[in-house]
Amino acid sequence: MAFVSFRRADGTASYGRIEGDRILDYGAAAGAPADLKAAIAAGTLARLDHHGELALADVTLLPVIPNPGKILCVGHNYESHRQETGRAKVDHPSIFTRFADTLVADGQPIMLPTVSSHLDFEGELAIVIGRGGRHITETDALDHIAGYACFNDASLRDWQWHTTQFIPGKNFPRTGAFGPALVTPDEAGELADVHVVTSLNGDVVQDQPIRDMIFPIPKIIAYVSAFTPLSSGDVIATGTPGGVGAKREPPLWMKAGDRVGVAIGPIGTLTNEIENERQTG
């Protein structure tokens, strides 16, 4: 099954299940949890009743989980990306954070801020936590996943490289694209041989199978949950393959009008255009 968060034509937010070109509107049902994160936390997502259907074309998608409590990102988690950045091999995942207010949905523009021209793409597989917990073992880790989605950890490289801390370059508004849908593990199937493919204006710029992660998904969940409790709706972006724009000769930066896509087999395709930040005041 695939679930989306969206805004109806009247501006109200809801969530539901995709059926072809339509959405079964779960949020409109009496007594339904308030949003997709709450439905995941209640453990009732697969059993919810819908109240009406909407055409997918008639709604505005929101980030899969618009209000995650935590967004944790893994850096340099593919050997090709580690090598192109010159990073040393490490024994533990490199973890940094994103803020929820950086997220944009499928079809919404990624913002190129006025203070930088070094906007880079990073196609990634995102995990959404279903059942939370602390000290989750690698053996049990997959049982804590509600589903998967595509993620573009679009990065302002100059701000990322101001110091050894990544956070500024990863947290500009409207730079974390997340969508289009939450695809449940049974629908996604075995992902090891599925490729993360990023395209820019139709040209493939990243293409690598998920099995090439240095730290696989169970190890990531176990490591993260050892230092912070995971809750339903939390998001983990699992790292990007090699081929980022910053490490090309010459560098390949995204600019206004560009169209970037992240395709991950059964998880779907996330598509966004780049838009210049509008100055106000």
MOVENUR-V225502 format. One line per field, one symbol per residue. phi: phi as a letter, one per 20 degrees, with the letter a starting at -180 (. if undefined). burial: 1 if it has 9 or more other C-alpha atoms within 8 Angstrom, else 0. A space follows every 50 residues. Layout:
phi: ???
burial: ???
This chain:
phi: .cccdbdffeneebbadecmdcceeffeffmfgfbfffffffmdgfdfed cnccfgfeddfdggdfcffbcdcdeldcgffgffemfffcecfedccddf eefcegnefeeeffebcdedebfbedddfeefrclfeffegffeeercbe bcegceffffegbfefggfdcfglddebrebedfgfffmfdgefeecdcc lnefdbabfffegfdfggffffffffdbfecgnfcceeodffofffdecf gdefcgnfcdccdckffocdcbeecffefcm
burial: 01111111000001111100011111111001101111111001000001 10111100111111110101111111111111010000000010011111 01111110111110011111111111111111111111011101111111 11111111111000011111111111111111111011000001111111 00011111111010101111111111001111111111111111111100 0111110111111110111111111100000
